[in-house]
Amino acid sequence: MAPSAMSHWTKALSEAQPVPYWLDDPGRPHPEPALTGVETCDLLVVGGGYSGLWTALNAKERDPERDVVLLEGREVGWAASGRNGGFCAASLTHGLPNGLTRWPDEIHRLEELGARNLDEIEKAVARHDLDCDFERTGEIDVATETYQARELRHWYEELQEKGLADGVEFLDADAVREQVASPTFEAGLWDRRGVAMLNPAKLVWGLKRACLRLGVRVYENTPALDLRSYGAGMAVRTPYGSVRSRKVALGTNIFPNLVKRVRAYTVPVYDYALMTEPLSAQQLASIGWKNRQGLGDSANQFHYFRLSADNRILWGGYDAVYQYGGRVRAEYDDRPETYAKLAGHFFTCFPQLEGVRFTHAWGGAIDTCSRFSAFYGTAHHGKVAYAAGYTGLGVGATRFGADVMLDLLAGESTERTSLEMVRKKPLPFPPEPFAWTGIALTKWSLARADSHGGRRNLWLRTMDKLGLGFDS
């Protein structure tokens, strides 16, 4: 990247605030008080992101008399649930290609359950009046290279052969640019019903209000310090008190799981995003985008981008940064070198938007696992359940994970708990320095494949055979 080009692109970042756009909202609710003293309940939920909130809400909807407590270490939605791209996908498997590769015998059922889950989210938005800018506009996977266009067409033909192409449409270069005008787009695959756009922070805050209305006792700024058996149930210690509960659901995801053996299955990966100022009517007309779909490109190091309710463009992805030792620290949330890279990519995609400024630039950790999609389990003789490893696609899948945890805690055999995806776990990550070395080599190989017509080297082919991976 030439210095003059770097200066040209990064000028748009000069006034960007290093905070998540969604959380920079004057309507942000005040946190609930911290827990002091001893509480007892039927179900304790640990974690105030989507996993925990859906679990608490669904538990009360299943049984309004169930006594539910939710603990959040800081404020509800402050982490990944409040700062993501706002893509709410039906897929439970981190996309159909990943699901078809890993669970080919179950894929039709997984797709059906995922579609049903997204329908239930849409119904919950209406039922609980969750004011979160929910728009079921779908998503287009776009090709920006000739080989990617060819692969998209072949993939679409495979979906048709397997009876998985319902609601999916292949777009050639003219058709995709008619939807969104970028000179870089060579083809697209439009999933018309399988993805909704929403404001992620408003969804979190709406779920919190719904939980409170149904009688869930929510305690914020209350980290769960440890978990142990207590009589016939469990006890969780907090800084100023404790909770004794018959059952516990853990929705802490990237943060250290209270069941220590689960920790080896996830690593933290840092993802970054930019948000533009609102586009003028003229700017919006220059790129089309009348149908407001979410978009993502087809490279291994991919971007995701979408319109907000006030016609800003969120532009994120590409870099996926793993810190040695799996450290999660606040200083990693801000990465100017990635912002500069993303700004350059943005104006390459939309040169007609030259002069647009970015108002927000932010990052944060997500939990990834070696199979890219969530895994589930129980501990303490079935009194504790957990779900983790959503790998950046948890806005929708966490609701399904909440139902899985509730099924497991109830000891019920259901359509969900019978899935191989639910019954089996991914391979754990190795200890350091092997984890860092393997991830670094994988990232280098993915970038190399992107610049060599998608050709995967021996390392990537070996990882594919082992069912391991790492994605941007």
N, C-alpha and C positions, 0 to 999 in steps of 0.2 A: 504494500500500500504506500503510494507516494506521499511525502509530507504535505504537499499542497492539497491532495485529495483528502487526506486525513483532516486537515484544517477545514476544508469545505464541508465535509460531512459532520464533523463534531461541533461546528458552530451552532447547529440546531439543538445541541445539548446544553448550551450555556446557562439556561435558566431552569433546567430540569431539577426538580426536588428529589432527593434520594429516599423517597418513601413510597409505599404502594399506593397507587391512585385510588383503589377501591376503599382503602382504610382512611384516606384523607377526606373525610366526610363529616360535615358539621352535624349530621343526624346520627352520628355514632352513639350508641346507647352507653349509659354509665354502667360500669361493672357492678355485679352483685357483691355484697359483702363477703369477706373471707370467712371460712369456717373457724369457729372457736368452740371448744368443748367437744363433747362426744355426741355423735349422731348414730342412729340405728335405722336400717331400712331393709326392704326386700331385695332391691337391686341397686348396686353402686356402679355408676359409670365413671370411668376415669378418662378425661380428655374432652375438651370443649370445642373440637372441630367438627367436621361433618360426621365422622364415625360415631363420636359420642352423642352428638345431638340427635341424629337419626335413631340411634339405639334407644335413647331415653324417650323420644317421641313415640316410636313404634311400640315400645314396651307399654306405655300408658294407653295407646290406642288398642292394643291387644287386651289389656286388663286395666280398666280405669282405677281399680282399687289397689293396684300394685303401688307400693311406696318406693319411689325412685329418688335417688340423690345423684347429682352430677358434680364432679370436681374438675376445675380447670386451673392449671398452674399459673397462668397469667390472665389475659382477657379472652373471652370466647372469640374464636376466629382470628386471633392475632397472627397465627403462623400460616401454613400452607393453605388452609381453607379460606382465608381472607385475602390472599394475595396472588391467586392463580389466574389463569387466563379466562375463566368463566365458560369453558366448554363442558357441557353436561352431556356425556355420551351414553348411549344405550349399551355399548360394548362392556362386557364384564371381563374381557380377556386382553385388554390393551390393544384393541383392534382385531379385526377378523383374521388377518394373516397370522398373527401370533396365536390366536385361538385355534385356527385350523391346523397349524403345525403341531401344537401341543396336545390338543384334545379332539382329533378328527371324528371320533365316534360320538362325541357329545356335542359337536358344534351347533347342530340345529337346535338342540334343547337350550344350549347356552345363549344362542341368539334370541330365542323366544323369551327366555327368562329376562334377558337384558332389555328387550323391547317392552316387556310388561313392567319392569322396574322403572323405566323412563316414563311410561304412562302413569305409574303410581306417583312419581315425583310431580308430574304435571297436575295430577288431581290434588296432591297435598298442597301445592302452591295455591290452588283455588280454594280448597277447603279451609286452610288456615290463613288465607289472605296474606301470603308471603310476597310482599312488594319487592321483587328482586329482578325486574326487567326481563322476565322469562320470555324468550322468543324461540319457537321450535322451527328454526329456519334451515336446519341441516348443515352439512359441512362438505366442502369440496377439497379433495386431495389433488393438488396440482403438480404437474410435471414441468420442470424448468430446463430439462435436457432432453435431447432426442431419445436417448436410451430409456429415460424414465417414462416418456410417452408410450414407447413400445411396450414397456413392462406393465404400465397401467392398462393398456388395451388387452394384453394377455391375461392379466389378473381379472379383468371384467369378464372375459370369455370363460375363465375357470369358474367364476362365481355363477355364471349362467348354467354351466354344466352341472354344478353341484346343487342347484336350486337355492342359491343364497343371494341372488341379485335383485330380490324384490325391493323396490324403492330406490334402486341405484341406477344411475344413468351415466354412460360414458360421453364425455364432451371432447370434441377435437379442438384444435387451436382456435378456430374462429368461434366455436360455441362457448369455450371457457372464457375467452376475452370479451364475449358479449355479456357474460355475467359480471366479470371483474376485469377491467382493462389494464393489464400489465404486459409490456413487451416481452417479458421473460416467460410467460405461460405458453406451454406447448400442447398441453392436454389436461383433462381433469376427470375426476370420478366423483360425481355428486351423490352423496347419501342424503336423500331428501327428508327423511323422517328420523334418522338415527342419532341426531345431535341437536341439542338446544343451546342457545346462548343465554347467559344470565349474568347478573352482578353478584360475584361470589360472596362479598362481604355482606350485602343485603340479605342473601340467602341465609348466612350464618345467623345474623341478627334476628331475622324472621323466625328461624327455627328455635332460637332461644326464647323469644316471646311466646311461641306456641307451647313450648315445654312448660314455661312458667304458668301459662293459663290452665294447663292440664294438671298442675299441682306438683311438677318436678321441682325439687329444691336444688337450686343452682348456686354453687359457691365458686367465686372467681378469686384469682390471686391466692390459690390454695393448692400448691403442688403436693402430689402423692409421693411420700418419701419411701415407704416400703409396704410390702404385702405379706401377710402371714395368716395361717389358720387360726381360728378363734372359735373354739367349741364346734358347733355344727356348721359354722359359716366361716367368714373371712374378716380380717381387720386391716384397715389401711391407716397408717399414721400420717398426719399432716403437721405443719409447723406449730399450729396452735390447738391441735385436737386430734380426733380420730373418728373413723366411721366403721361401724360393725354392720356387716351385711350378710344375708344368706347367699347371694350370688354377686359376682363382679364381672363387668365387661370392660376390657381394656381397649381404648381407641387412641393410643398415644403415638402410633405410627413412627415418625422419624426419631422421636425422643426415646431414651432408654426404656425398654419394656420392663415392667415389674416382674415378669417371668424371665429370669436371666437367660435361660437357654434359647429364647426366641431371638435374642439380640444378634446372633451371627447370621441371621437370614436377611438382614437389611443393611444397606449402607446409605449414608446421606449424600445426595448429589445436589449441587447448587444450580439453579435455573434463574435466568434473568429476563427482564422485560422492559419495554419502553411504552409510554403512552403519549400520543400527540395532543396538541390543542384541538378543540373542536374544528372540524372542517367547515369551510363556507359552502354555500350551495353550489358555487362554481367549482370549487375543489372536488366536492363530492360527485358532481356531474362528470368531471374529467376522468374518474375511475369507474363510473357506473355503480356496481354493487347494490343495485336496486332491491335484490332479494335478501341481502344482509346475512348471507351464509358465513359460517366460520370457514377459515381456510388454513391449510397446512401443506407445505411442499413435501416432495417425495424423497428427498435426500436422506442419508443416514443421519447427518447433522442437519436437522430440519428446523424450519421456522413455523410458528403458529401465529395467526393474525385474525383480527375480527373488529367489528364496529361496536362501540358502546352505544348506550341509549341516546347520548348527546352527540353522536357522530364523531367521536375520536377514534383513532386506530390504535389498538394494542398490538404491539409487534414483539414477539418473544421467542425464546428457544435458542437453537444452534449450539452455543457452548453448554456443555454439561460438566461441571467442575467438581471433581472429587478431591478433598483435602486428605493428605496423608494421615492415617490413623482414624479416619472417619470423624474428624472433629466437627462439631457444630458450634459456631461462634458468631456473635452479632456482626463482627467486622467483616465477615465473609459475605454479608448481605449486599454490600456495595462494591462494584467492580468496574471502574471506569473503562478499562481496556475492553471489556465485553460490551459495554454501552456504545463505545466508539465503533466497534465491529458491527453491532446490530444497526446502528444509524446508517453506516455505509450500505449494508444489505437492503435496508428499507428504501433508500433513494435509488438503488439499482432496480428494485422491483417497481417502484412508482416514481419515475423521474418527473412526471407531470406535477408532483407535489413539492417540487423544490421550493424552499422558503418556509415550509411548515416547521413549527417548533415542537420540541418535546417538552412536556410539562412535568413528567414524572419518570424516574428510572429506578428500578429496584430489583432485588433478588432475594432468594431464600432457599432453604433446604427442602427437598422432598425425599421420601423414602423409596428406594428402589430395591427390588429383589432380582434374583438371577433369572426368573421366568417372566419378569415385567408386570405380572398381574398379582392381585392379592392372594394371600394364603391365610389359613384359618386354623384354629386349634383350641384345645382346652388344657387346663392344668388344675392341680389340687383336687383330683378326683371329680372333675366336672363342675366344680364350683366357680371356676374362672374360665372365661372365654376371651379370645383375642382375634383381631384381624389386622393385617398390616401388609405393606409392600405394594401399594397401589401404583407406584411409579408414575405419578403425574397424571393419572387418569381416574382420580377418585371422586370427582364432583358428583358423578352419578353412581358409580359402583359402590360407594360407601353406604348408600342406603341398602343395597343388596347385602353387603357385609354385615350391616346391623341386624338384618333379619337372620342371617346365618348364625351370628353370635347368640341371638335370642333362642333360636332353635336348639343350638348346642347346649345352652344353659338349661333348657327345658327337658333335655334328654330325648327330644323328639326325632324320629326318622322322617324326614321330609324330602320333597323333590330337590331342595337345595342341598341338604346334608348328604344326599346319596351321590352327588357329583364327584367324579374323580378329582376335579379341580379343588373341591373342598376337602376331600379325604386325604390328599397327598400334598406334601410340601415341596418347595423348590430346593435346589442344592444350596447349602450355606456358602457364604463367602469365606475364603481362606484367611488366616491371620496375616498381619503385616510381617515382612514387606511384600508378601505375595499378592495381597489384594491390590495395593497401589500399583505394583508392577503390571499385573494383569489388566487392570482398568486402563492404565496409561497406554499399554500396547494395543488394547482394543480400540481406544479412541483414535490413536494414530492410524490404525488399519481402516477404521470407518472413514476417516477423512481421505485416506488414500483411495478407497473404493469410490468415493464421491467424485474424485478427480480423474478416475480411470474407468469411466463408463460403467460404474457399478460392480466391477469385477472384485470379488472377495478373495483375499489372499489365504494362505494356508492356515494362519492363525484364526481368522474368522470362520473358515470352513470347519476347523476343529471345534471351535466354540459352538457352532451350529449343531454339530453331531452330539456334543455333550449337553445340549439344551441350556447353555449359558449365554449371557449377553449383557450388553451395556449400551444404552441408547441416549441420544440427546433429547 
